[in-house]
Amino acid sequence: MKEPFDPGFDFDRGTVAAVTATTILLCATALFVLDRPAWMLPVAIVAGGIATALDGFYDASANNALLGVTLATVPLYSLVFVYRIGGVPTPGTDLDLLFATAVYSMGDMLGYVPMMAVFAYLGGTAADRVRRRFDPPVGYRDRGDARRIPGLDDETR
């Protein structure tokens, strides 16, 4: 009997929250300390690696990275707005300047968000692949047990 198609999107709320917070902090650093707004793209790759590091061996770390970076875009818009206007606007700020900055910041975010989401997913996938290559699941007592080939090493025990 065929199994019905049941698509799912597995994620962990704690990991997504940690990735979201890390993305916001690293993007704020890239914007205000380093003065490099385009460095938000490598931050997304780092966020994917962080999602993998926080997840378990069998969790969907790439999904957590994608969702965490996507949720971080709402606060990132306000950070990009403050960065583009040159500080927190005051009541005496020209309304045309506020409107132009809002539009320009939205253009920035429309360009960055899809690329950041893809980079976060790829970063999570790459870090998960590296982790699976070099580190066996926690349930193994000896790291070498995961790499032994049954039948070949049995006589040496």
KEROPA-904998 format. One line per field, with one value per residue: residue number from 0; residue in three letters; x, y, z of N, C-alpha, C in turn. Coordinates in steps of 0.02 Angstrom, whole numbers, plus 50000, padded with zeros to 5 digits. Layout:
<atoms>
resi = NUM;... $
resn = Ala;... $
neast = X;... $
nnorth = Y;... $
nup = Z;... $
caeast = X;... $
canorth = Y;... $
caup = Z;... $
ceast = X;... $
cnorth = Y;... $
cup = Z;... $
</atoms>
This chain:
<atoms>
resi = 0;1;2;3;4;5;6;7;8;9;10;11;12;13;14;15;16;17;18;19;20;21;22;23;24;25;26;27;28;29;30;31;32;33;34;35;36;37;38;39;40;41;42;43;44;45;46;47;48;49;50;51;52;53;54;55;56;57;58;59;60;61;62;63;64;65;66;67;68;69;70;71;72;73;74;75;76;77;78;79;80;81;82;83;84;85;86;87;88;89;90;91;92;93;94;95;96;97;98;99;100;101;102;103;104;105;106;107;108;109;110;111;112;113;114;115;116;117;118;119;120;121;122;123;124;125;126;127;128;129;130;131;132;133;134;135;136;137;138;139;140;141;142;143;144;145;146;147;148;149;150;151;152;153;154;155;156 $
resn = Met;Lys;Glu;Pro;Phe;Asp;Pro;Gly;Phe;Asp;Phe;Asp;Arg;Gly;Thr;Val;Ala;Ala;Val;Thr;Ala;Thr;Thr;Ile;Leu;Leu;Cys;Ala;Thr;Ala;Leu;Phe;Val;Leu;Asp;Arg;Pro;Ala;Trp;Met;Leu;Pro;Val;Ala;Ile;Val;Ala;Gly;Gly;Ile;Ala;Thr;Ala;Leu;Asp;Gly;Phe;Tyr;Asp;Ala;Ser;Ala;Asn;Asn;Ala;Leu;Leu;Gly;Val;Thr;Leu;Ala;Thr;Val;Pro;Leu;Tyr;Ser;Leu;Val;Phe;Val;Tyr;Arg;Ile;Gly;Gly;Val;Pro;Thr;Pro;Gly;Thr;Asp;Leu;Asp;Leu;Leu;Phe;Ala;Thr;Ala;Val;Tyr;Ser;Met;Gly;Asp;Met;Leu;Gly;Tyr;Val;Pro;Met;Met;Ala;Val;Phe;Ala;Tyr;Leu;Gly;Gly;Thr;Ala;Ala;Asp;Arg;Val;Arg;Arg;Arg;Phe;Asp;Pro;Pro;Val;Gly;Tyr;Arg;Asp;Arg;Gly;Asp;Ala;Arg;Arg;Ile;Pro;Gly;Leu;Asp;Asp;Glu;Thr;Arg $
neast = 50042;50026;50105;50026;50058;50133;50180;50296;50357;50477;50531;50619;50568;50649;50779;50755;50722;50845;50927;50866;50887;51028;51055;51001;51083;51212;51193;51164;51289;51363;51306;51312;51434;51537;51503;51458;51337;51313;51370;51276;51238;51342;51322;51204;51245;51327;51228;51159;51256;51259;51131;51142;51239;51169;51066;51004;51073;50987;50897;50809;50908;50933;50805;50774;50869;50830;50700;50729;50810;50721;50620;50693;50694;50599;50636;50759;50729;50695;50820;50898;50833;50863;51000;51014;50957;51042;51040;50930;50772;50707;50568;50576;50625;50633;50490;50490;50617;50607;50511;50578;50688;50624;50572;50690;50754;50663;50681;50813;50793;50706;50793;50893;50830;50779;50902;50971;50892;50910;51050;51059;50993;51077;51195;51160;51139;51267;51346;51285;51314;51453;51461;51400;51491;51608;51573;51498;51331;51271;51238;51333;51461;51599;51698;51755;51674;51572;51633;51681;51684;51567;51610;51738;51821;51792;51868;51978;51943 $
nnorth = 49941;50110;50250;50399;50563;50671;50817;50905;51028;51030;51101;51179;51271;51334;51333;51408;51531;51562;51572;51679;51785;51786;51818;51947;52016;51997;52057;52188;52221;52212;52317;52437;52439;52388;52450;52396;52351;52248;52138;52070;51960;51857;51840;51770;51645;51608;51603;51490;51392;51406;51364;51230;51191;51206;51116;50946;50787;50729;50827;50954;51060;51152;51198;51262;51365;51436;51479;51553;51659;51718;51762;51859;51966;52067;52146;52180;52265;52384;52412;52431;52542;52640;52640;52687;52816;52879;52882;52883;52943;53106;53205;53322;53288;53292;53253;53205;53154;53049;52969;52939;52870;52761;52696;52667;52585;52480;52432;52388;52282;52200;52155;52092;51994;51874;51821;51807;51711;51599;51584;51557;51434;51357;51370;51303;51175;51144;51149;51047;50938;50934;50909;50782;50711;50710;50688;50569;50514;50558;50447;50346;50261;50256;50351;50289;50180;50213;50218;50095;49951;49826;49657;49664;49715;49634;49522;49578;49621 $
nup = 50000;49960;50036;50094;50030;50136;50170;50273;50389;50489;50641;50778;50913;51011;50957;50841;50900;50960;50847;50782;50874;50876;50742;50734;50825;50767;50642;50681;50731;50612;50543;50626;50697;50613;50496;50375;50278;50186;50241;50307;50237;50246;50382;50386;50340;50446;50543;50501;50529;50667;50700;50668;50761;50880;50870;50883;50830;50737;50702;50607;50553;50450;50418;50537;50535;50419;50455;50571;50524;50436;50524;50589;50506;50524;50642;50588;50483;50548;50605;50490;50440;50539;50524;50391;50398;50481;50619;50763;50720;50756;50822;50748;50623;50446;50352;50221;50211;50303;50237;50115;50166;50226;50113;50044;50137;50141;50013;50024;50116;50043;49947;50024;50107;50036;49991;50112;50174;50090;50102;50240;50246;50164;50237;50356;50302;50251;50368;50440;50359;50372;50509;50515;50445;50523;50657;50755;50809;50974;51049;51030;51114;51094;50987;50880;50854;50767;50646;50617;50516;50506;50528;50468;50570;50673;50714;50775;50900 $
caeast = 50000;50065;50096;50003;50106;50121;50238;50301;50410;50497;50575;50622;50558;50706;50833;50734;50729;50917;50953;50839;50923;51097;51054;50990;51144;51268;51177;51174;51361;51385;51281;51332;51504;51581;51479;51455;51271;51312;51394;51220;51233;51381;51292;51153;51281;51346;51167;51147;51303;51238;51072;51166;51274;51121;51019;51025;51101;50934;50850;50810;50943;50925;50739;50778;50907;50788;50646;50757;50831;50661;50588;50736;50690;50557;50678;50814;50705;50703;50891;50922;50805;50903;51066;51010;50941;51099;51025;50859;50740;50674;50506;50590;50653;50593;50447;50512;50676;50583;50480;50630;50728;50582;50569;50757;50766;50622;50716;50869;50769;50680;50851;50932;50793;50782;50971;50988;50856;50945;51116;51049;50977;51138;51242;51138;51151;51339;51370;51258;51353;51519;51450;51387;51552;51661;51551;51441;51279;51291;51226;51390;51507;51666;51694;51776;51621;51531;51671;51701;51645;51552;51638;51810;51856;51767;51918;52029;51917 $
canorth = 50000;50171;50299;50463;50617;50713;50862;50936;51076;51020;51151;51181;51341;51360;51345;51464;51593;51577;51594;51746;51832;51790;51854;52019;52044;51999;52107;52254;52231;52226;52383;52496;52438;52379;52494;52355;52320;52187;52082;52032;51897;51806;51828;51718;51582;51593;51583;51420;51352;51408;51321;51161;51178;51202;51062;50878;50756;50711;50882;50989;51122;51200;51228;51309;51423;51473;51511;51602;51718;51750;51799;51915;52021;52122;52194;52204;52322;52445;52426;52459;52610;52684;52646;52729;52885;52907;52887;52879;53006;53147;53235;53376;53262;53307;53196;53178;53113;52988;52928;52914;52820;52702;52662;52641;52530;52424;52405;52348;52219;52157;52125;52050;51941;51810;51795;51785;51648;51546;51575;51523;51364;51325;51367;51249;51112;51132;51133;50981;50889;50929;50875;50711;50680;50704;50676;50523;50533;50557;50381;50302;50268;50269;50384;50243;50131;50235;50212;50026;49913;49761;49599;49673;49729;49591;49477;49613;49637 $
caup = 50000;49956;50090;50068;50032;50194;50178;50339;50400;50558;50669;50851;50932;51049;50909;50799;50939;50968;50782;50770;50917;50852;50679;50748;50856;50719;50590;50712;50732;50544;50522;50665;50719;50555;50443;50314;50275;50146;50281;50334;50200;50281;50447;50376;50336;50515;50579;50484;50568;50737;50705;50668;50824;50935;50859;50892;50770;50689;50694;50542;50569;50395;50426;50594;50512;50373;50492;50616;50486;50409;50578;50608;50457;50549;50679;50546;50444;50589;50611;50427;50437;50583;50493;50331;50413;50516;50690;50780;50700;50808;50796;50701;50561;50386;50334;50157;50225;50334;50186;50070;50202;50234;50049;50030;50183;50118;49954;50051;50146;49989;49915;50069;50140;50000;49990;50179;50187;50053;50133;50304;50232;50139;50293;50399;50268;50248;50435;50457;50321;50405;50573;50504;50418;50573;50725;50757;50857;51044;51077;51025;51170;51068;50922;50828;50839;50710;50584;50607;50468;50537;50493;50457;50631;50727;50739;50813;50966 $
ceast = 50045;50052;50072;50058;50088;50181;50237;50359;50428;50543;50570;50618;50617;50765;50817;50742;50802;50947;50928;50876;50996;51101;51046;51052;51202;51255;51183;51248;51387;51364;51315;51405;51551;51563;51479;51387;51270;51339;51338;51212;51278;51355;51239;51187;51302;51285;51148;51193;51284;51176;51093;51200;51225;51073;51048;51047;51048;50883;50859;50842;50936;50857;50740;50816;50865;50733;50671;50778;50771;50624;50629;50729;50648;50598;50736;50793;50713;50777;50920;50895;50846;50972;51064;50996;50997;51087;50950;50826;50706;50610;50518;50619;50605;50554;50467;50573;50655;50552;50531;50673;50689;50579;50636;50773;50725;50653;50776;50845;50739;50736;50887;50894;50794;50852;50991;50954;50891;51013;51110;51035;51039;51191;51225;51150;51225;51367;51345;51296;51422;51512;51439;51449;51602;51637;51492;51389;51304;51283;51284;51438;51577;51659;51712;51723;51580;51567;51694;51655;51631;51580;51713;51848;51836;51821;51972;52006;51933 $
cnorth = 50062;50216;50365;50516;50664;50760;50894;50984;51072;51076;51148;51254;51372;51377;51404;51530;51612;51601;51664;51798;51841;51829;51928;52050;52050;52050;52178;52270;52248;52295;52440;52497;52434;52422;52458;52320;52255;52127;52047;51965;51843;51791;51773;51649;51560;51571;51511;51373;51350;51364;51248;51144;51171;51143;50994;50848;50743;50766;50915;51057;51173;51234;51279;51372;51467;51512;51565;51666;51754;51789;51860;51975;52080;52171;52220;52263;52386;52462;52456;52530;52659;52693;52694;52802;52918;52916;52881;52945;53041;53175;53291;53353;53274;53244;53165;53133;53047;52941;52898;52860;52756;52662;52631;52582;52468;52392;52363;52280;52172;52123;52075;51989;51875;51780;51771;51719;51589;51532;51541;51449;51326;51319;51311;51181;51095;51113;51065;50926;50879;50892;50801;50675;50665;50684;50628;50545;50524;50488;50333;50314;50287;50301;50337;50192;50150;50225;50140;49992;49844;49704;49605;49680;49682;49546;49512;49630;49584 $
cup = 50000;50016;50060;50075;50089;50204;50248;50342;50474;50580;50745;50872;50968;51003;50864;50836;50948;50902;50766;50811;50894;50787;50690;50777;50807;50664;50618;50716;50663;50521;50559;50686;50658;50496;50375;50309;50235;50184;50317;50298;50231;50351;50441;50371;50406;50556;50562;50522;50642;50748;50707;50734;50882;50929;50877;50826;50717;50679;50626;50552;50513;50399;50482;50574;50466;50409;50539;50581;50457;50463;50600;50561;50482;50592;50636;50502;50484;50599;50547;50418;50478;50553;50433;50346;50453;50591;50701;50761;50759;50780;50745;50635;50503;50366;50267;50166;50258;50283;50138;50103;50212;50170;50032;50074;50164;50056;49975;50076;50093;49951;49960;50094;50100;50000;50059;50196;50152;50085;50201;50294;50209;50194;50342;50367;50266;50317;50458;50421;50352;50471;50564;50478;50474;50642;50725;50808;50929;51075;51073;51083;51146;51000;50866;50809;50778;50644;50570;50556;50498;50495;50483;50521;50688;50755;50780;50883;51016 $
</atoms>
